[in-house]
């Protein structure tokens, strides 16, 4: 990777020499090393943590990502990591500020100074399959304000990038098993939509006549269902209606599971296949069995098929962190395409 250098210091040389793009980034996707100058850490650190360390309920509290602050003595953690962050103002006198000023061209710095940009995503600076976010602003106060008001943009860039990098593993070949293309074709033929099915997943229940399909894998248990109904232009699909539909489906197919009434579902806007969708995070429970776990669900409409879909994933993984497995079902859910030509176009391009 080419970076314009002005007035190299020993630190910047150390950051840039020895880049070996034949090696892969390593470590956890969840742990993100962050370089912040000590002079700005007290202001920038809390704002960055608020943006990146997003908490979900599984039902335990889990962070989607955890920041690990590093200094120049721990640079290997930054340069080897799958995801890293360098955050400093353009006026910061420390190594993070110095790196940013040397890494960004004068044109990009002008954009930062004018407020036109503040997050620069760089891929594969030190290793393959690596994402580095450079987060900057004219002053430390500006940087903190940017993070507090728009930090979800930084989180979204990282989260989407992690999904893109986990997907090849999830759908790749392991122990002779790979993505179930034949099963995907059967679903597409019978249901009229596309969804990717990873190795070791099965078509567990459902039929096209029921407008329902349940895909499932074990160890730990993860599942995704798709349900649809004809799209009515006057339809107001509220969270409460989502709960009622999901509970009614689970009463039939999931042995009485239900959306937990003790946790308020959390909704955010997102996109699936370029179409807007509502993401719902909630908890499921089975009172009779004393079981439960996290849900990530998507509600979206498709004008091509004139259907409203629920694409819903859940996890049952007692005694372990559930976020990594919840990401798997999220990736499967987001592979859904109501537009079959788009589904096959994307598959041919992979």
C-alpha positions as CSV (number, residue, x, y, z in Angstrom):
1,X,0.0,0.0,0.0
2,X,1.3,3.5,-0.9
3,X,1.2,6.2,1.7
4,X,2.6,9.7,1.2
5,X,5.3,10.4,3.7
6,X,6.5,13.8,4.8
7,X,9.2,14.1,7.5
8,X,9.5,10.5,8.6
9,X,10.0,9.8,12.2
10,X,11.3,6.6,13.7
11,X,7.8,5.7,14.8
12,X,6.3,6.1,11.3
13,X,9.2,4.1,9.8
14,X,8.5,1.3,12.3
15,X,4.8,1.5,11.4
16,X,5.4,1.1,7.6
17,X,8.5,-1.1,7.1
18,X,8.4,-4.8,7.1
19,X,4.9,-5.0,5.6
20,X,4.3,-8.5,4.5
21,X,1.1,-8.9,2.6
22,X,1.7,-12.6,2.1
23,X,0.7,-13.1,5.7
24,X,-2.8,-13.1,7.1
25,X,-4.1,-10.9,9.8
26,X,-4.6,-12.9,13.0
27,X,-6.5,-12.9,16.2
28,X,-10.1,-12.3,17.3
29,X,-12.5,-10.2,15.2
30,X,-14.0,-9.2,18.5
31,X,-10.9,-7.6,20.0
32,X,-9.9,-4.3,18.3
33,X,-6.6,-2.7,19.2
34,X,-6.8,1.1,19.1
35,X,-4.0,3.6,19.1
36,X,-4.9,6.9,20.7
37,X,-2.4,9.5,21.9
38,X,-2.1,9.8,25.6
39,X,-2.8,13.5,25.4
40,X,-6.3,12.8,23.9
41,X,-7.2,9.5,25.4
42,X,-9.3,11.0,28.2
43,X,-11.5,12.7,25.7
44,X,-11.4,10.4,22.7
45,X,-11.3,7.1,24.5
46,X,-14.8,7.2,26.1
47,X,-16.4,8.6,22.9
48,X,-14.8,5.8,20.8
49,X,-15.8,3.1,23.3
50,X,-19.4,4.4,23.2
51,X,-19.4,4.1,19.5
52,X,-17.7,0.7,19.1
53,X,-18.3,-1.3,22.2
54,X,-22.0,-1.9,21.4
55,X,-23.7,-4.1,24.0
56,X,-26.3,-6.8,23.2
57,X,-28.3,-9.0,25.5
58,X,-28.0,-12.8,24.9
59,X,-29.4,-12.9,27.8
60,X,-26.1,-12.1,29.4
61,X,-24.6,-8.7,28.5
62,X,-22.0,-9.1,25.7
63,X,-20.1,-6.5,23.7
64,X,-20.1,-7.0,20.0
65,X,-16.6,-5.6,20.0
66,X,-14.0,-4.8,22.7
67,X,-11.4,-2.1,22.4
68,X,-7.8,-2.8,23.5
69,X,-5.8,0.4,23.8
70,X,-2.2,0.1,22.7
71,X,0.8,2.3,22.7
72,X,4.0,2.2,20.6
73,X,5.4,-0.7,22.7
74,X,2.5,-2.9,21.6
75,X,2.5,-2.1,17.9
76,X,2.5,-5.8,16.9
77,X,-1.0,-6.1,18.2
78,X,-2.1,-3.3,15.9
79,X,-0.2,-4.4,12.8
80,X,-1.2,-8.1,13.2
81,X,-4.9,-7.5,14.1
82,X,-7.8,-8.3,11.8
83,X,-9.3,-4.9,12.7
84,X,-7.6,-1.9,14.2
85,X,-8.2,1.8,14.8
86,X,-6.0,4.8,14.9
87,X,-7.8,7.8,16.3
88,X,-6.3,11.3,16.8
89,X,-6.9,14.9,15.9
90,X,-4.9,16.5,13.1
91,X,-3.2,18.7,15.8
92,X,-2.3,15.9,18.2
93,X,1.5,15.9,18.9
94,X,1.6,12.2,19.7
95,X,2.4,9.2,17.5
96,X,-1.2,8.6,16.4
97,X,-1.5,12.2,15.2
98,X,1.8,12.0,13.5
99,X,0.9,8.8,11.7
100,X,-2.4,10.3,10.5
101,X,-0.8,13.5,9.2
102,X,1.8,11.4,7.3
103,X,-0.6,8.8,6.1
104,X,-3.2,11.2,4.6
105,X,-2.6,13.2,1.5
106,X,-2.9,17.0,1.7
107,X,-6.2,16.8,-0.2
108,X,-7.7,14.4,2.3
109,X,-6.4,16.5,5.2
110,X,-8.2,19.5,3.6
111,X,-11.4,17.4,3.5
112,X,-11.0,16.6,7.2
113,X,-10.4,20.3,8.1
114,X,-13.5,21.3,6.2
115,X,-15.6,18.6,7.9
116,X,-16.3,16.7,4.7
117,X,-14.8,13.5,6.0
118,X,-13.5,12.0,9.3
119,X,-13.3,8.2,8.8
120,X,-10.9,6.7,6.3
121,X,-11.0,3.0,5.9
122,X,-7.8,1.3,4.8
123,X,-7.5,-2.4,3.8
124,X,-4.4,-4.6,4.1
125,X,-1.9,-2.0,5.4
126,X,0.2,-4.6,7.2
127,X,-1.4,-7.9,6.4
128,X,-4.1,-9.5,4.2
129,X,-7.8,-9.5,5.2
130,X,-7.2,-6.6,7.5
131,X,-9.2,-3.4,8.1
132,X,-7.8,-0.2,9.7
133,X,-9.9,2.8,10.5
134,X,-8.3,6.1,10.6
135,X,-10.6,8.4,12.6
136,X,-9.7,12.1,12.8
137,X,-10.9,15.7,13.0
138,X,-9.3,19.1,13.2
139,X,-9.3,19.2,17.0
140,X,-9.8,16.7,19.8
141,X,-13.1,18.4,20.7
142,X,-14.3,18.0,17.1
143,X,-13.2,14.3,17.1
144,X,-15.1,13.5,20.3
145,X,-18.2,15.3,19.0
146,X,-18.0,13.3,15.7
147,X,-17.8,10.1,17.6
148,X,-20.7,10.9,20.0
149,X,-23.0,12.1,17.2
150,X,-22.0,9.8,14.3
151,X,-20.1,6.9,15.9
152,X,-22.6,4.4,14.5
153,X,-20.9,5.0,11.1
154,X,-17.6,3.7,12.4
155,X,-19.3,0.7,14.1
156,X,-21.2,-0.1,10.8
157,X,-18.0,0.0,8.8
158,X,-16.3,-2.5,11.1
159,X,-19.3,-4.7,11.6
160,X,-20.0,-5.0,7.8
161,X,-16.3,-5.6,7.2
162,X,-16.2,-8.4,9.8
163,X,-19.3,-10.0,8.2
164,X,-17.6,-9.9,4.8
165,X,-14.5,-11.5,6.1
166,X,-16.3,-14.2,8.2
167,X,-18.6,-15.2,5.3
168,X,-15.9,-17.0,3.2
169,X,-15.1,-19.1,6.3
170,X,-18.8,-19.7,7.1
171,X,-19.6,-20.8,3.6
172,X,-16.2,-22.3,2.7
173,X,-15.2,-25.9,2.6
174,X,-14.2,-27.7,5.8
175,X,-13.9,-31.5,6.3
176,X,-15.2,-32.1,2.8
177,X,-18.4,-30.1,3.4
178,X,-19.1,-26.7,1.8
179,X,-21.9,-24.3,1.0
180,X,-25.0,-26.3,0.1
181,X,-25.6,-25.1,-3.4
182,X,-28.0,-27.9,-4.4
183,X,-30.2,-27.2,-1.3
184,X,-30.1,-23.5,-2.1
185,X,-31.4,-24.3,-5.6
186,X,-34.2,-26.4,-4.2
187,X,-35.3,-23.5,-1.9
188,X,-35.1,-21.1,-4.8
189,X,-37.2,-23.4,-7.0
190,X,-39.9,-24.1,-4.4
191,X,-40.1,-20.7,-2.5
192,X,-39.1,-18.2,-5.1
193,X,-36.4,-16.5,-3.0
194,X,-32.7,-17.2,-2.4
195,X,-30.7,-17.7,0.8
196,X,-27.2,-19.1,1.3
197,X,-27.0,-22.3,3.3
198,X,-23.6,-23.0,5.1
199,X,-22.0,-26.4,5.5
200,X,-23.6,-28.7,8.1
201,X,-26.9,-26.7,7.9
202,X,-30.1,-28.6,7.0
203,X,-33.6,-27.8,5.8
204,X,-35.3,-28.8,9.1
205,X,-39.0,-28.0,8.6
206,X,-41.4,-26.1,6.5
207,X,-42.9,-26.2,3.0
208,X,-43.7,-23.6,0.4
209,X,-47.4,-24.1,0.9
210,X,-46.9,-23.0,4.5
211,X,-44.9,-19.9,3.4
212,X,-42.3,-21.0,5.9
213,X,-38.8,-22.7,6.0
214,X,-36.6,-23.5,8.9
215,X,-32.8,-24.0,8.4
216,X,-30.8,-25.4,11.3
217,X,-27.4,-26.6,12.5
218,X,-26.0,-27.9,15.8
219,X,-23.1,-27.6,18.1
220,X,-24.1,-25.1,19.1
221,X,-27.6,-24.9,17.9
222,X,-28.4,-22.1,15.4
223,X,-31.3,-21.7,13.2
224,X,-32.8,-19.4,10.6
225,X,-36.4,-19.2,9.4
226,X,-38.0,-17.3,6.6
227,X,-41.7,-16.5,6.5
228,X,-43.6,-14.4,4.1
229,X,-47.1,-12.9,3.5
230,X,-48.6,-11.1,0.6
231,X,-47.6,-7.4,0.7
232,X,-50.5,-5.1,1.4
233,X,-49.7,-1.4,0.7
234,X,-51.8,-0.4,3.8
235,X,-49.8,-2.8,6.1
236,X,-48.2,-1.4,9.2
237,X,-45.9,-4.1,10.4
238,X,-45.2,-3.1,14.0
239,X,-42.8,-4.8,16.4
240,X,-45.9,-6.1,18.2
241,X,-47.2,-7.8,15.1
242,X,-43.7,-9.2,14.5
243,X,-43.9,-10.7,18.0
244,X,-47.3,-12.2,17.4
245,X,-46.3,-13.7,14.0
246,X,-43.1,-15.1,15.5
247,X,-44.8,-16.6,18.6
248,X,-47.5,-18.2,16.4
249,X,-44.9,-19.8,14.2
250,X,-42.9,-21.0,17.2
251,X,-46.0,-22.5,18.7
252,X,-46.3,-24.7,15.6
253,X,-42.6,-25.4,14.7
254,X,-40.5,-24.6,17.8
255,X,-42.2,-26.5,20.6
256,X,-43.6,-23.4,22.2
257,X,-40.7,-20.9,22.1
258,X,-41.8,-17.3,22.4
259,X,-40.3,-13.8,22.4
260,X,-39.4,-13.0,26.0
261,X,-41.8,-10.5,27.5
262,X,-39.1,-9.4,29.9
263,X,-36.9,-7.8,27.3
264,X,-38.0,-4.9,25.0
265,X,-37.0,-5.7,21.4
266,X,-34.4,-3.2,20.0
267,X,-34.8,-2.0,16.4
268,X,-32.4,-0.4,13.9
269,X,-32.5,0.3,10.2
270,X,-30.3,-1.8,7.9
271,X,-30.1,-3.1,4.3
272,X,-30.4,-6.6,2.8
273,X,-29.5,-7.0,-0.8
274,X,-29.6,-3.2,-1.3
275,X,-33.2,-3.0,0.1
276,X,-34.1,-1.4,3.4
277,X,-35.0,-3.6,6.3
278,X,-35.7,-3.3,10.0
279,X,-33.4,-5.3,12.3
280,X,-34.9,-6.5,15.6
281,X,-32.8,-7.8,18.5
282,X,-34.7,-9.7,21.1
283,X,-34.7,-12.8,23.3
284,X,-36.5,-16.1,23.0
285,X,-37.5,-18.3,25.8
286,X,-39.2,-21.7,26.4
287,X,-40.9,-21.6,29.8
288,X,-41.6,-25.3,29.9
289,X,-38.0,-26.3,29.1
290,X,-36.3,-23.5,30.9
291,X,-34.4,-22.5,27.8
292,X,-33.6,-19.3,26.0
293,X,-31.2,-17.3,23.9
294,X,-30.8,-14.3,21.5
295,X,-32.7,-13.4,18.4
296,X,-31.7,-11.3,15.4
297,X,-34.6,-10.8,13.0
298,X,-35.2,-8.8,9.9
299,X,-38.5,-7.5,8.4
300,X,-38.4,-6.3,4.8
301,X,-40.7,-5.9,1.9
302,X,-40.0,-6.9,-1.7
303,X,-41.9,-5.3,-4.5
304,X,-40.7,-7.8,-7.1
305,X,-42.4,-10.7,-5.4
306,X,-45.0,-8.5,-3.7
307,X,-44.2,-10.1,-0.4
308,X,-43.4,-9.0,3.2
309,X,-40.7,-11.2,4.7
310,X,-39.5,-12.1,8.2
311,X,-36.0,-13.5,8.1
312,X,-35.2,-14.6,11.6
313,X,-32.1,-16.1,13.3
314,X,-31.6,-17.4,16.8
315,X,-29.0,-19.2,18.9
316,X,-29.1,-21.7,21.8
317,X,-25.5,-22.0,23.2
318,X,-25.5,-22.3,27.0
319,X,-22.4,-21.5,28.9
320,X,-20.5,-19.9,26.1
321,X,-20.4,-16.4,24.5
322,X,-23.2,-16.2,22.0
323,X,-22.2,-13.2,19.9
324,X,-19.9,-15.1,17.5
325,X,-22.7,-17.6,16.7
326,X,-25.3,-14.9,16.5
327,X,-23.1,-13.3,13.8
328,X,-23.3,-16.5,11.9
329,X,-27.1,-16.5,11.8
330,X,-27.0,-12.7,11.0
331,X,-24.7,-13.4,7.9
332,X,-27.1,-16.2,6.8
333,X,-30.1,-13.9,7.3
334,X,-28.4,-11.1,5.3
335,X,-27.7,-13.4,2.4
336,X,-31.5,-13.6,1.8
337,X,-32.6,-12.2,-1.6
338,X,-36.2,-11.8,-2.6
339,X,-34.8,-11.0,-6.1
340,X,-33.7,-14.4,-7.4
341,X,-31.8,-13.1,-10.5
342,X,-29.8,-10.9,-8.0
343,X,-29.1,-14.0,-5.8
344,X,-27.8,-16.0,-8.8
345,X,-25.8,-13.0,-10.2
346,X,-24.1,-12.6,-6.8
347,X,-23.4,-16.4,-6.6
348,X,-21.8,-16.4,-10.0
349,X,-19.6,-13.5,-9.1
350,X,-18.2,-15.2,-6.0
